[in-house]
Amino acid sequence: MLSEQEKKEMLADGLSQKRRQEFCKAEKNKSKSSRDLNEYIAFLMDVQKVKPFKHERLITPTDKNIL
């Protein structure tokens, strides 16, 4: 929960002309092209440089399970 002071600060921030202009500027500068899923995955793979690893399947013994 927000304190009363935090609520007042948020309201004052919302009424600020400077903050309004900053948000409008950010909205105009945002990328207009949307990426599809394959491009996004390629981007993440390029950024993260994930080390390949082997997926091993382990069988869980169930012979002693009692219901």
N, CA, C and O of each residue as an XYZ file, in Angstrom:
268
protein
N       0.829     -1.177      0.000
C       0.000      0.000      0.000
C       0.876      1.244      0.000
O       1.975      1.263      0.555
N       0.364      2.255     -0.626
C       1.074      3.524     -0.670
C       0.713      4.372      0.547
O      -0.428      4.376      1.010
N       1.703      5.079      1.045
C       1.424      5.997      2.151
C       0.742      7.244      1.584
O       0.714      7.452      0.371
N       0.206      8.050      2.457
C      -0.463      9.281      2.021
C       0.514     10.208      1.304
O       0.154     10.868      0.329
N       1.748     10.253      1.793
C       2.768     11.100      1.177
C       3.077     10.619     -0.247
O       3.203     11.426     -1.168
N       3.196      9.298     -0.416
C       3.467      8.742     -1.745
C       2.315      9.020     -2.703
O       2.539      9.320     -3.875
N       1.091      8.923     -2.212
C      -0.075      9.224     -3.046
C      -0.056     10.677     -3.511
O      -0.337     10.968     -4.674
N       0.275     11.577     -2.602
C       0.344     13.003     -2.954
C       1.429     13.256     -3.990
O       1.235     14.031     -4.926
N       2.579     12.596     -3.817
C       3.668     12.754     -4.775
C       3.280     12.245     -6.157
O       3.619     12.862     -7.167
N       2.568     11.117     -6.204
C       2.140     10.564     -7.494
C       1.140     11.489     -8.174
O       1.213     11.698     -9.385
N       0.206     12.045     -7.407
C      -0.766     12.976     -7.983
C      -0.078     14.236     -8.506
O      -0.410     14.730     -9.584
N       0.872     14.746     -7.746
C       1.607     15.941     -8.188
C       2.418     15.630     -9.442
O       2.516     16.458    -10.348
N       2.989     14.448     -9.487
C       3.758     14.029    -10.653
C       2.860     13.913    -11.877
O       3.262     14.265    -12.986
N       1.637     13.413    -11.670
C       0.687     13.269    -12.765
C       0.205     14.602    -13.312
O      -0.137     14.694    -14.491
N       0.171     15.623    -12.492
C      -0.275     16.946    -12.924
C       0.862     17.798    -13.502
O       0.613     18.882    -14.031
N       2.087     17.322    -13.407
C       3.246     18.080    -13.859
C       3.286     18.174    -15.385
O       3.215     17.153    -16.070
N       3.398     19.382    -15.917
C       3.497     19.584    -17.363
C       4.795     18.997    -17.908
O       4.814     18.446    -19.008
N       5.867     19.111    -17.150
C       7.156     18.580    -17.594
C       7.078     17.070    -17.785
O       7.539     16.546    -18.798
N       6.495     16.369    -16.814
C       6.361     14.906    -16.920
C       5.446     14.531    -18.081
O       5.693     13.540    -18.768
N       4.404     15.306    -18.300
C       3.489     15.044    -19.408
C       4.227     15.137    -20.741
O       4.046     14.295    -21.621
N       5.064     16.171    -20.880
C       5.835     16.341    -22.103
C       6.840     15.205    -22.289
O       7.058     14.745    -23.410
N       7.450     14.755    -21.194
C       8.402     13.647    -21.281
C       7.716     12.367    -21.744
O       8.268     11.632    -22.563
N       6.518     12.092    -21.229
C       5.789     10.899    -21.637
C       5.341     10.993    -23.093
O       5.402      9.999    -23.816
N       4.893     12.168    -23.538
C       4.497     12.353    -24.932
C       5.683     12.166    -25.859
O       5.556     11.561    -26.923
N       6.835     12.682    -25.458
C       8.046     12.540    -26.264
C       8.450     11.064    -26.360
O       8.823     10.596    -27.435
N       8.380     10.342    -25.265
C       8.717      8.920    -25.261
C       7.746      8.131    -26.138
O       8.150      7.199    -26.833
N       6.481      8.500    -26.106
C       5.472      7.820    -26.925
C       5.762      8.025    -28.412
O       5.608      7.097    -29.205
N       6.176      9.219    -28.789
C       6.487      9.502    -30.192
C       7.748      8.776    -30.645
O       7.848      8.372    -31.804
N       8.700      8.611    -29.749
C       9.974      7.995    -30.099
C       9.952      6.476    -30.049
O      10.921      5.834    -30.454
N       8.875      5.893    -29.563
C       8.855      4.447    -29.434
C       8.811      3.793    -30.808
O       8.310      4.376    -31.770
N       9.331      2.598    -30.885
C       9.438      1.883    -32.153
C       8.053      1.659    -32.756
O       7.126      1.219    -32.076
N       7.933      1.966    -34.027
C       6.638      1.807    -34.690
C       6.455      0.408    -35.274
O       5.326     -0.004    -35.539
N       7.542     -0.322    -35.477
C       7.424     -1.663    -36.032
C       7.386     -2.678    -34.897
O       8.180     -2.612    -33.959
N       6.471     -3.598    -34.996
C       6.390     -4.633    -33.975
C       7.132     -5.866    -34.473
O       7.051     -6.222    -35.649
N       7.844     -6.501    -33.579
C       8.607     -7.695    -33.941
C       7.727     -8.920    -33.818
O       6.847     -8.988    -32.961
N       7.980     -9.900    -34.697
C       7.274    -11.159    -34.524
C       8.066    -12.023    -33.540
O       9.164    -11.648    -33.128
N       7.527    -13.142    -33.175
C       8.120    -13.970    -32.125
C       9.509    -14.461    -32.514
O      10.406    -14.479    -31.671
N       9.710    -14.856    -33.761
C      11.017    -15.364    -34.192
C      12.094    -14.288    -34.100
O      13.215    -14.575    -33.681
N      11.775    -13.074    -34.479
C      12.743    -11.978    -34.376
C      13.074    -11.693    -32.915
O      14.223    -11.409    -32.577
N      12.063    -11.770    -32.054
C      12.279    -11.507    -30.634
C      13.172    -12.584    -30.019
O      14.065    -12.268    -29.233
N      12.944    -13.841    -30.365
C      13.769    -14.932    -29.850
C      15.199    -14.796    -30.363
O      16.149    -15.012    -29.610
N      15.362    -14.438    -31.638
C      16.702    -14.228    -32.183
C      17.404    -13.098    -31.447
O      18.596    -13.193    -31.155
N      16.676    -12.032    -31.146
C      17.238    -10.918    -30.387
C      17.704    -11.381    -29.010
O      18.810    -11.047    -28.585
N      16.868    -12.146    -28.310
C      17.227    -12.628    -26.976
C      18.436    -13.556    -27.032
O      19.312    -13.480    -26.170
N      18.492    -14.420    -28.025
C      19.626    -15.335    -28.150
C      20.914    -14.554    -28.406
O      21.977    -14.924    -27.907
N      20.820    -13.488    -29.173
C      21.991    -12.676    -29.464
C      22.455    -11.923    -28.223
O      23.657    -11.769    -28.003
N      21.525    -11.459    -27.424
C      21.862    -10.674    -26.246
C      22.388    -11.558    -25.118
O      23.347    -11.194    -24.438
N      21.771    -12.705    -24.919
C      22.085    -13.515    -23.746
C      23.279    -14.444    -23.921
O      23.940    -14.774    -22.937
N      23.572    -14.870    -25.131
C      24.674    -15.809    -25.380
C      24.563    -17.024    -24.455
O      25.439    -17.278    -23.627
N      23.473    -17.759    -24.616
C      23.198    -18.914    -23.777
C      24.112    -20.072    -24.178
O      24.246    -20.396    -25.358
N      24.733    -20.683    -23.180
C      25.585    -21.843    -23.413
C      24.691    -23.050    -23.674
O      23.774    -23.306    -22.895
N      24.933    -23.797    -24.750
C      24.087    -24.965    -25.015
C      24.252    -26.020    -23.911
O      25.334    -26.190    -23.349
N      23.185    -26.699    -23.629
C      23.235    -27.737    -22.615
C      22.375    -28.909    -23.059
O      21.466    -28.757    -23.874
N      22.677    -30.077    -22.511
C      21.986    -31.315    -22.884
C      20.790    -31.516    -21.962
O      20.894    -31.388    -20.743
N      19.663    -31.831    -22.568
C      18.457    -32.123    -21.790
C      18.426    -33.626    -21.513
O      18.334    -34.435    -22.436
N      18.502    -33.977    -20.269
C      18.455    -35.385    -19.913
C      17.110    -35.715    -19.279
O      16.581    -34.962    -18.461
N      16.583    -36.845    -19.674
C      15.317    -37.289    -19.092
C      15.618    -38.325    -18.022
O      16.237    -39.355    -18.290
N      15.174    -38.042    -16.815
C      15.366    -38.969    -15.704
C      14.043    -39.637    -15.367
O      13.010    -38.979    -15.245
N      14.093    -40.925    -15.223
C      12.887    -41.685    -14.902
C      12.760    -41.766    -13.379
O      13.691    -42.179    -12.687
N      11.626    -41.376    -12.885
C      11.359    -41.423    -11.452
C      10.824    -42.817    -11.103
O       9.813    -43.247    -11.659
N      11.486    -43.512    -10.198
C      10.994    -44.844     -9.823
C       9.643    -44.733     -9.102
O       9.490    -43.977     -8.141
N       8.697    -45.488     -9.582
C       7.344    -45.441     -8.992
C       6.897    -46.788     -8.476
O       5.726    -46.957     -8.134
N       7.800    -47.752     -8.410
C       7.383    -49.085     -7.992
C       7.012    -49.161     -6.518
O       6.346    -50.111     -6.106
N       7.425    -48.180     -5.708
C       7.114    -48.209     -4.278
C       6.005    -47.226     -3.900
O       5.748    -46.996     -2.718
N       5.351    -46.651     -4.907
C       4.260    -45.715     -4.616
C       3.042    -46.484     -4.130
O       2.653    -47.482     -4.736
N       2.449    -46.034     -3.061
C       1.250    -46.663     -2.510
C       0.174    -45.574     -2.397
O       0.393    -44.540     -1.766
N      -0.945    -45.809     -2.991
C      -2.039    -44.851     -2.893
C      -3.059    -45.285     -1.884
O      -4.053    -44.591     -1.674
